[in-house]
């Protein structure tokens, strides 16, 4: 009597699912870390653009720096950038000599991804 085998056995399916689970357990932390690093780098680029717009405004003779002067239709940037991690918009520095800071510097005491424009 010859047996026609069609499909997979339960053991074969379970072993494939186990291998996929192990690979995803290895890959997910690396994916999340690379996502946070890219958000941090994007935030630094946004702060550099804001700093460049602030420098242009100071060279144009503006003594008080506000986000309305820097961003918008009449500003040096078309849109107001926001932090990619929290989607919070940046605030103008208190003085013309101060630099921009990230509105989301660290989450729950995690200082691994704390960043600023000038370290």
Secondary structure as the mmCIF struct_conf table of DSSP 4:
data_model
#
loop_
_struct_conf.conf_type_id
_struct_conf.id
_struct_conf.beg_label_comp_id
_struct_conf.beg_label_asym_id
_struct_conf.beg_label_seq_id
_struct_conf.end_label_comp_id
_struct_conf.end_label_asym_id
_struct_conf.end_label_seq_id
HELX_LH_PP_P HELX_LH_PP_P1 UNK A 2 UNK A 5
BEND BEND1 UNK A 7 UNK A 7
HELX_RH_AL_P HELX_RH_AL_P1 UNK A 10 UNK A 59
TURN_TY1_P TURN_TY1_P1 UNK A 60 UNK A 61
BEND BEND2 UNK A 64 UNK A 64
HELX_RH_AL_P HELX_RH_AL_P2 UNK A 67 UNK A 70
STRN STRN1 UNK A 71 UNK A 71
BEND BEND3 UNK A 72 UNK A 72
TURN_TY1_P TURN_TY1_P2 UNK A 73 UNK A 74
BEND BEND4 UNK A 75 UNK A 76
STRN STRN2 UNK A 77 UNK A 77
BEND BEND5 UNK A 78 UNK A 79
STRN STRN3 UNK A 82 UNK A 82
TURN_TY1_P TURN_TY1_P3 UNK A 84 UNK A 86
HELX_LH_PP_P HELX_LH_PP_P2 UNK A 88 UNK A 88
STRN STRN4 UNK A 89 UNK A 89
HELX_LH_PP_P HELX_LH_PP_P3 UNK A 90 UNK A 93
BEND BEND6 UNK A 94 UNK A 95
TURN_TY1_P TURN_TY1_P4 UNK A 96 UNK A 97
BEND BEND7 UNK A 98 UNK A 98
HELX_LH_PP_P HELX_LH_PP_P4 UNK A 99 UNK A 100
BEND BEND8 UNK A 103 UNK A 103
STRN STRN5 UNK A 107 UNK A 107
TURN_TY1_P TURN_TY1_P5 UNK A 108 UNK A 109
STRN STRN6 UNK A 110 UNK A 110
TURN_TY1_P TURN_TY1_P6 UNK A 112 UNK A 113
BEND BEND9 UNK A 117 UNK A 117
#
